Amino acid sequence: MGTISARVPDEFEEELEEYLESEKLDRSTGIRKLLAEGLEEWRQERALEKLKAGEVTFSKAAELAGLNVWEFAQLAKEHEITWVGSDHTAADLEDL
C-alpha cells in the first residue's frame, strides 16, 4: 500500500476531525474512505462526460464508471443524459 502526504487548509483539517469523530474512524481509514468516495464520483462523472460527447459506447462508459449497465443507466437518467441513438446502438450491442 502506498503513502500519500498532503498539506491541507486548517478548515479542511477541522472538518476532517469532525468527520472522523462522527464516523468513529481513525485518521488513516477516514482519509482512505473519503479518497475512495471522491475517486468513485470522479470516475462516474468522467464516464458520463465521455458518453455525452460520444467518445465511448454506453457499455464502455459503464465500465469506466465501475458500474454495471443497469446502475449506469440509472446514473445517466439522473443526469438526463440520452445515450440511445442509432449511431450508438450497434456499437453497444457489439460490446455486449
Secondary structure as GFF3:
##gff-version 3
##sequence-region A 1 96
A	DSSP	alpha_helix	10	23	.	.	.	ID=ss1
A	DSSP	alpha_helix	27	52	.	.	.	ID=ss2
A	DSSP	alpha_helix	58	65	.	.	.	ID=ss3
A	DSSP	alpha_helix	69	78	.	.	.	ID=ss4
A	DSSP	alpha_helix	86	95	.	.	.	ID=ss5
###
